[in-house]
Amino acid sequence: MTKRVLVILSEFGYWGEELVGPLSAFDERGYDVVFATPTGKQPHALPPSMDPDYVDPPLGRSVTTPEVAKLTRDLDESGRLANPLNLSAWAPERPYTSSPDYLRRLESYHRAVAKLEAELVPYDAVLIVGGSGPIVDLANNERVHEIVLAFVRAGKPVAAECYGVACLAFARDWEDRKSIIWGKRVTGHCKEYDYKDGTGFFGVPDFNMGPPPYPLEYILRDATGPQGRYIGNFGRETSVIVDFPFVTGRSTPDSFLTGQKIVEVLEGGLRRFGW
């Protein structure tokens, strides 16, 4: 049967290769790929990710080949991403405790969570694409967390790349507030690979955040707890970790391998890789 993958993208920019890498693996296998963004706006690739001459400051070299730049640009202009699902209209958000009729609203919220879980049954996996954009509208997005938690409860693969892995750290059980990656092995953007200046976003060209607002590595080290582990593989060309149900890719050079491992999880029963 054809696999269906939900791909969640930021509206503030994704890194091109971190979408086209996994997407090429999904397309090769004939998967049905459904895209979603926080408010249903079309996502766009970050301009540097379409520029093979852009030099990544921490690495001191380009991380985008001309071939990947073309794939990214072609996808960005193709219309394939023009009508993503609107997460704000699909996934519920827990009400404020100060809301009028809080109890009724909370009951409605739980009904909506059950409805969401039912609607996610046809999906085999979810992927959160990285880049700087997820810092803004995905990392602490409760609707994204609800989708991640639903996949975890269903025992289905949850994949994330680069700064998209922050969503996994912040998706938590409401009662004990413990991250779903507690006790797991994950990778994500190393501190050494973070920009010291120049973190930018699609649609806000004049805004330079400087460095990221938080080092993802530190968040992941804390979120995995004493029985888990953050694995950065700094100094190695690639870093993809599978600790089922999670598949995590460190950064841009890991994108194609991330897609390959998601396929192996879905089709070959892969449960552990990279550690």
DOROFI-420388 format. One record per residue (C-alpha): residue number from 0; residue in three letters; y, z, x. Coordinates in pm, 1 decimal, padded with zeros to 6 digits. Each point is the difference from the previous one (the first is absolute). Layout:
{NUM, "ALA", {Y, Z, X}}
...
# end
This chain:
{0, "MET", {00000.0, 00000.0, 00000.0}}
{1, "THR", {00357.3, -00069.8, 00111.5}}
{2, "LYS", {00174.4, 00303.2, 00147.1}}
{3, "ARG", {00344.2, 00097.0, -00124.3}}
{4, "VAL", {00249.0, 00170.7, 00231.3}}
{5, "LEU", {00329.3, 00161.5, -00100.3}}
{6, "VAL", {00263.7, -00050.8, 00270.7}}
{7, "ILE", {00306.0, 00226.0, -00015.7}}
{8, "LEU", {00318.4, -00118.7, 00172.1}}
{9, "SER", {00342.7, 00147.8, 00057.4}}
{10, "GLU", {00308.1, -00161.0, -00149.7}}
{11, "PHE", {00189.3, 00092.8, 00316.9}}
{12, "GLY", {-00203.7, -00225.9, 00223.5}}
{13, "TYR", {-00354.0, -00030.2, 00131.1}}
{14, "TRP", {-00103.2, -00111.8, 00347.1}}
{15, "GLY", {-00132.7, -00352.7, -00036.6}}
{16, "GLU", {-00320.5, 00022.1, 00200.6}}
{17, "GLU", {-00096.3, 00321.5, -00175.6}}
{18, "LEU", {-00031.3, -00198.9, -00321.2}}
{19, "VAL", {-00122.3, -00339.8, 00122.7}}
{20, "GLY", {-00263.9, 00161.2, 00223.6}}
{21, "PRO", {-00197.4, 00174.9, -00275.9}}
{22, "LEU", {00089.5, -00269.7, -00253.7}}
{23, "SER", {-00160.3, -00268.9, 00214.8}}
{24, "ALA", {-00324.7, 00201.0, -00001.9}}
{25, "PHE", {00016.9, 00047.1, -00377.5}}
{26, "ASP", {00076.0, -00366.9, -00063.9}}
{27, "GLU", {-00282.7, -00110.3, 00227.3}}
{28, "ARG", {-00242.8, 00205.1, -00209.4}}
{29, "GLY", {00144.0, -00123.9, -00327.9}}
{30, "TYR", {00132.5, 00339.7, -00109.5}}
{31, "ASP", {00235.0, 00033.8, -00294.4}}
{32, "VAL", {00314.1, 00155.7, 00147.9}}
{33, "VAL", {00254.4, 00167.8, -00228.1}}
{34, "PHE", {00339.0, 00102.4, 00139.3}}
{35, "ALA", {00211.6, 00294.0, -00114.1}}
{36, "THR", {00341.6, 00142.1, 00091.1}}
{37, "PRO", {00185.0, 00314.1, -00114.5}}
{38, "THR", {00217.6, -00172.6, -00262.4}}
{39, "GLY", {-00155.6, -00345.1, -00026.0}}
{40, "LYS", {00246.1, -00174.5, 00231.5}}
{41, "GLN", {-00129.0, -00270.5, 00230.6}}
{42, "PRO", {-00072.2, 00141.5, 00346.3}}
{43, "HIS", {00122.3, -00176.6, 00311.9}}
{44, "ALA", {-00100.0, 00006.2, 00363.4}}
{45, "LEU", {00231.9, 00171.4, 00244.5}}
{46, "PRO", {00192.7, -00272.9, 00186.3}}
{47, "PRO", {-00109.1, 00112.6, 00350.6}}
{48, "SER", {-00363.0, -00042.0, -00109.4}}
{49, "MET", {00063.6, -00372.2, -00051.1}}
{50, "ASP", {00166.1, -00043.4, 00339.2}}
{51, "PRO", {-00237.9, -00063.1, 00293.4}}
{52, "ASP", {00292.2, 00053.1, 00238.3}}
{53, "TYR", {00070.2, 00350.9, -00126.0}}
{54, "VAL", {-00086.6, 00249.6, 00273.1}}
{55, "ASP", {-00147.8, 00325.5, -00126.4}}
{56, "PRO", {00196.4, 00271.5, 00185.0}}
{57, "PRO", {-00283.2, 00249.0, 00071.8}}
{58, "LEU", {-00240.5, -00271.5, 00114.7}}
{59, "GLY", {00256.8, -00209.9, 00180.9}}
{60, "ARG", {-00149.2, -00325.6, -00130.7}}
{61, "SER", {-00033.4, -00207.5, -00313.8}}
{62, "VAL", {-00267.5, 00119.5, -00243.1}}
{63, "THR", {00016.1, -00311.9, -00218.1}}
{64, "THR", {-00160.4, -00328.2, 00099.7}}
{65, "PRO", {00149.0, -00328.9, -00122.9}}
{66, "GLU", {-00313.6, -00048.6, -00212.1}}
{67, "VAL", {00035.5, 00337.6, -00175.0}}
{68, "ALA", {00375.4, -00051.6, -00041.7}}
{69, "LYS", {-00073.0, -00327.3, -00181.9}}
{70, "LEU", {-00268.8, 00159.1, -00217.3}}
{71, "THR", {00243.5, 00275.1, -00094.4}}
{72, "ARG", {00282.9, -00238.3, -00078.2}}
{73, "ASP", {-00226.3, -00230.1, -00201.3}}
{74, "LEU", {-00125.6, 00295.2, -00206.1}}
{75, "ASP", {00351.6, 00136.7, -00046.8}}
{76, "GLU", {00117.4, -00336.6, -00135.4}}
{77, "SER", {-00314.3, -00090.7, -00195.5}}
{78, "GLY", {00065.9, 00186.6, -00323.0}}
{79, "ARG", {-00329.8, 00185.9, 00030.1}}
{80, "LEU", {00185.6, 00331.9, 00017.0}}
{81, "ALA", {00255.1, -00088.7, -00268.9}}
{82, "ASN", {-00143.4, 00206.3, -00287.9}}
{83, "PRO", {-00158.5, 00320.9, 00125.8}}
{84, "LEU", {-00111.7, 00278.8, -00229.0}}
{85, "ASN", {00266.6, 00259.4, -00073.9}}
{86, "LEU", {-00128.6, 00342.6, 00106.8}}
{87, "SER", {00278.0, 00181.8, -00184.0}}
{88, "ALA", {-00127.3, -00150.1, -00326.2}}
{89, "TRP", {-00369.3, 00041.9, 00080.4}}
{90, "ALA", {-00060.5, 00329.9, 00176.9}}
{91, "PRO", {00121.7, 00332.8, -00143.1}}
{92, "GLU", {00230.4, 00251.5, 00161.7}}
{93, "ARG", {-00033.2, 00373.7, -00051.7}}
{94, "PRO", {00289.8, 00137.1, -00210.8}}
{95, "TYR", {00252.9, 00249.7, 00123.2}}
{96, "THR", {-00092.1, 00355.9, -00097.5}}
{97, "SER", {00352.0, 00027.8, -00144.6}}
{98, "SER", {-00061.2, -00290.8, -00238.8}}
{99, "PRO", {00028.6, 00070.4, -00373.9}}
{100, "ASP", {-00346.2, 00026.5, -00157.4}}
{101, "TYR", {-00149.4, 00034.2, 00347.3}}
{102, "LEU", {-00347.7, 00086.4, -00127.2}}
{103, "ARG", {-00014.5, -00307.7, -00224.3}}
{104, "ARG", {00130.2, -00218.1, 00284.5}}
{105, "LEU", {-00259.9, 00143.1, 00237.1}}
{106, "GLU", {-00275.7, -00073.6, -00250.5}}
{107, "SER", {00135.2, -00355.2, -00031.2}}
{108, "TYR", {00005.2, -00031.3, 00377.7}}
{109, "HIS", {-00367.7, 00096.2, 00025.7}}
{110, "ARG", {-00088.9, -00252.8, -00269.9}}
{111, "ALA", {00188.1, -00262.7, 00198.5}}
{112, "VAL", {-00192.6, 00090.8, 00316.2}}
{113, "ALA", {-00327.7, -00047.6, -00188.4}}
{114, "LYS", {00125.2, -00335.8, -00130.3}}
{115, "LEU", {00098.6, -00105.8, 00353.3}}
{116, "GLU", {-00345.0, 00091.1, 00131.4}}
{117, "ALA", {-00159.8, -00214.5, -00270.1}}
{118, "GLU", {00226.1, -00293.6, 00083.2}}
{119, "LEU", {-00087.0, 00029.0, 00369.4}}
{120, "VAL", {-00374.4, -00030.2, -00063.7}}
{121, "PRO", {-00001.4, -00378.6, 00065.5}}
{122, "TYR", {00154.2, 00053.6, 00344.7}}
{123, "ASP", {-00227.2, 00048.9, 00300.9}}
{124, "ALA", {00257.5, 00118.8, 00256.3}}
{125, "VAL", {00368.7, 00065.1, 00055.2}}
{126, "LEU", {00208.7, -00091.3, 00305.6}}
{127, "ILE", {00346.4, 00136.1, 00084.5}}
{128, "VAL", {00178.0, -00240.5, 00234.9}}
{129, "GLY", {00215.8, 00138.4, 00279.5}}
{130, "GLY", {00333.9, -00067.2, 00160.5}}
{131, "SER", {00317.8, 00204.1, -00028.2}}
{132, "GLY", {00037.0, -00057.3, -00375.0}}
{133, "PRO", {-00264.9, 00255.1, -00106.0}}
{134, "ILE", {00215.3, 00274.6, 00151.8}}
{135, "VAL", {00248.9, -00060.3, -00281.4}}
{136, "ASP", {-00195.3, -00067.3, -00318.9}}
{137, "LEU", {-00373.2, 00059.4, 00054.4}}
{138, "ALA", {-00060.9, 00305.9, 00219.4}}
{139, "ASN", {00117.6, 00261.3, -00251.2}}
{140, "ASN", {-00052.1, -00209.2, -00312.4}}
{141, "GLU", {-00199.7, 00205.3, -00252.1}}
{142, "ARG", {-00118.2, -00313.4, -00180.4}}
{143, "VAL", {-00148.9, -00134.4, 00321.6}}
{144, "HIS", {-00161.8, 00340.6, 00053.7}}
{145, "GLU", {-00155.1, -00013.9, -00347.5}}
{146, "ILE", {-00159.2, -00335.6, 00079.3}}
{147, "VAL", {-00129.4, 00122.9, 00336.6}}
{148, "LEU", {-00142.8, 00315.2, -00158.7}}
{149, "ALA", {-00168.6, -00206.8, -00272.8}}
{150, "PHE", {-00174.6, -00215.5, 00260.2}}
{151, "VAL", {-00108.9, 00308.1, 00194.3}}
{152, "ARG", {-00141.8, 00164.1, -00312.9}}
{153, "ALA", {-00187.4, -00323.2, -00075.6}}
{154, "GLY", {-00145.3, -00011.1, 00351.8}}
{155, "LYS", {00161.3, -00335.3, 00076.0}}
{156, "PRO", {00157.6, -00113.0, 00330.6}}
{157, "VAL", {00362.0, 00088.6, 00068.0}}
{158, "ALA", {00163.5, -00191.1, 00285.7}}
{159, "ALA", {00343.4, 00033.2, 00156.5}}
{160, "GLU", {00181.5, -00134.1, 00302.5}}
{161, "CYS", {00271.8, 00130.8, 00228.3}}
{162, "TYR", {00263.8, 00199.9, -00190.3}}
{163, "GLY", {-00190.5, -00069.7, -00321.6}}
{164, "VAL", {-00248.5, 00265.4, 00115.6}}
{165, "ALA", {00265.7, 00259.2, -00087.2}}
{166, "CYS", {-00094.2, -00054.4, -00365.6}}
{167, "LEU", {-00345.1, 00141.4, 00075.6}}
{168, "ALA", {00144.9, 00305.7, 00170.3}}
{169, "PHE", {00223.9, 00074.8, -00297.8}}
{170, "ALA", {-00253.3, -00072.5, -00276.7}}
{171, "ARG", {-00120.4, 00350.0, -00083.8}}
{172, "ASP", {-00193.9, 00203.7, -00246.6}}
{173, "TRP", {00258.3, 00163.6, -00224.3}}
{174, "GLU", {-00167.5, 00341.3, 00006.3}}
{175, "ASP", {-00047.0, 00066.5, 00371.8}}
{176, "ARG", {00248.0, -00261.0, 00132.4}}
{177, "LYS", {-00252.4, -00097.7, 00267.5}}
{178, "SER", {00016.9, -00359.6, 00120.7}}
{179, "ILE", {-00284.8, -00229.9, -00098.9}}
{180, "ILE", {-00047.7, -00081.5, 00371.4}}
{181, "TRP", {-00064.2, 00366.7, 00085.5}}
{182, "GLY", {-00309.9, 00004.7, 00218.8}}
{183, "LYS", {00006.9, -00377.8, 00050.6}}
{184, "ARG", {00055.8, -00226.3, 00300.0}}
{185, "VAL", {00295.1, -00236.6, -00032.8}}
{186, "THR", {00229.4, -00206.8, 00213.9}}
{187, "GLY", {00363.0, -00101.4, -00048.4}}
{188, "HIS", {00314.7, -00082.4, 00191.1}}
{189, "CYS", {00003.5, 00192.8, 00330.5}}
{190, "LYS", {00309.9, 00192.1, 00102.9}}
{191, "GLU", {00014.0, -00221.4, 00308.8}}
{192, "TYR", {00031.7, -00307.8, -00221.3}}
{193, "ASP", {00284.9, 00134.8, -00215.7}}
{194, "TYR", {00341.4, -00157.3, 00044.3}}
{195, "LYS", {00270.0, 00215.9, 00153.3}}
{196, "ASP", {00255.9, -00217.4, -00177.3}}
{197, "GLY", {00001.1, -00294.1, -00238.3}}
{198, "THR", {-00225.8, 00106.7, -00287.1}}
{199, "GLY", {00117.9, -00229.8, -00278.6}}
{200, "PHE", {-00092.4, -00113.3, -00348.6}}
{201, "PHE", {00001.1, -00314.8, -00210.2}}
{202, "GLY", {00304.2, -00035.6, -00224.1}}
{203, "VAL", {00215.3, 00247.4, 00192.4}}
{204, "PRO", {00085.1, -00190.9, 00319.5}}
{205, "ASP", {00288.7, 00226.3, 00096.1}}
{206, "PHE", {-00210.0, 00316.2, -00008.8}}
{207, "ASN", {-00151.8, 00110.0, 00330.2}}
{208, "MET", {-00196.2, 00322.7, -00040.2}}
{209, "GLY", {-00036.8, 00036.1, 00376.2}}
{210, "PRO", {-00348.0, 00145.7, 00052.0}}
{211, "PRO", {-00232.4, 00049.6, -00299.8}}
{212, "PRO", {00090.5, 00311.6, -00201.8}}
{213, "TYR", {-00328.9, 00162.4, 00096.2}}
{214, "PRO", {-00259.7, -00074.5, 00268.4}}
{215, "LEU", {-00305.4, -00117.4, -00194.1}}
{216, "GLU", {-00232.7, 00128.2, 00270.0}}
{217, "TYR", {00122.0, 00357.1, -00049.8}}
{218, "ILE", {-00042.6, -00025.2, -00378.4}}
{219, "LEU", {-00355.3, -00131.3, 00038.3}}
{220, "ARG", {-00098.0, 00263.1, 00256.1}}
{221, "ASP", {00105.3, 00271.8, -00242.1}}
{222, "ALA", {-00144.9, -00167.7, -00309.7}}
{223, "THR", {-00350.7, -00045.0, 00144.5}}
{224, "GLY", {-00034.4, 00370.3, 00085.3}}
{225, "PRO", {-00218.8, 00169.0, 00261.5}}
{226, "GLN", {-00319.6, -00173.4, -00111.4}}
{227, "GLY", {00159.2, -00346.0, -00009.0}}
{228, "ARG", {00177.7, -00197.2, 00267.4}}
{229, "TYR", {00281.5, -00242.7, 00057.8}}
{230, "ILE", {-00121.7, -00276.3, 00234.4}}
{231, "GLY", {00285.6, -00200.9, 00148.5}}
{232, "ASN", {-00187.7, -00190.6, 00269.4}}
{233, "PHE", {00327.3, -00034.8, 00187.7}}
{234, "GLY", {-00037.1, -00251.5, 00280.6}}
{235, "ARG", {-00280.0, -00187.4, -00176.6}}
{236, "GLU", {00076.0, -00334.7, -00156.0}}
{237, "THR", {-00138.5, 00089.4, -00341.6}}
{238, "SER", {-00066.2, 00309.2, -00206.6}}
{239, "VAL", {-00179.2, -00018.1, -00334.7}}
{240, "ILE", {-00183.0, 00304.6, -00132.7}}
{241, "VAL", {-00249.9, 00007.1, -00285.3}}
{242, "ASP", {-00084.7, 00343.7, -00135.5}}
{243, "PHE", {-00113.0, -00084.9, -00349.8}}
{244, "PRO", {00166.0, -00039.0, -00242.2}}
{245, "PHE", {00294.6, -00054.3, 00234.8}}
{246, "VAL", {00070.5, -00302.3, 00216.9}}
{247, "THR", {00311.9, 00040.7, 00212.3}}
{248, "GLY", {00167.6, -00239.8, 00241.2}}
{249, "ARG", {00244.6, 00120.0, 00263.5}}
{250, "SER", {00254.3, -00282.7, 00004.5}}
{251, "THR", {00063.0, -00374.8, 00009.3}}
{252, "PRO", {-00266.8, -00105.3, 00254.9}}
{253, "ASP", {-00264.8, 00173.7, -00211.8}}
{254, "SER", {00063.7, -00194.6, -00319.6}}
{255, "PHE", {-00270.5, -00265.5, 00021.3}}
{256, "LEU", {-00256.0, 00257.7, 00113.1}}
{257, "THR", {00101.3, 00224.2, -00290.7}}
{258, "GLY", {-00075.1, -00280.3, -00243.2}}
{259, "GLN", {-00333.4, -00065.7, 00166.9}}
{260, "LYS", {-00100.6, 00365.1, -00026.9}}
{261, "ILE", {00100.6, 00020.1, -00366.4}}
{262, "VAL", {-00234.0, -00292.7, -00066.4}}
{263, "GLU", {-00277.5, 00173.7, 00194.9}}
{264, "VAL", {00051.9, 00316.3, -00203.1}}
{265, "LEU", {-00013.9, -00192.7, -00327.5}}
{266, "GLU", {-00287.0, -00231.2, 00086.2}}
{267, "GLY", {-00195.3, 00161.2, 00282.4}}
{268, "GLY", {00017.9, 00369.3, -00084.0}}
{269, "LEU", {00201.6, 00089.0, 00311.3}}
{270, "ARG", {00087.9, 00369.7, -00011.6}}
{271, "ARG", {00108.9, 00079.3, 00354.1}}
{272, "PHE", {00175.3, -00198.1, 00270.8}}
{273, "GLY", {00223.4, 00070.3, 00297.8}}
{274, "TRP", {-00089.2, 00363.1, 00067.2}}
# end
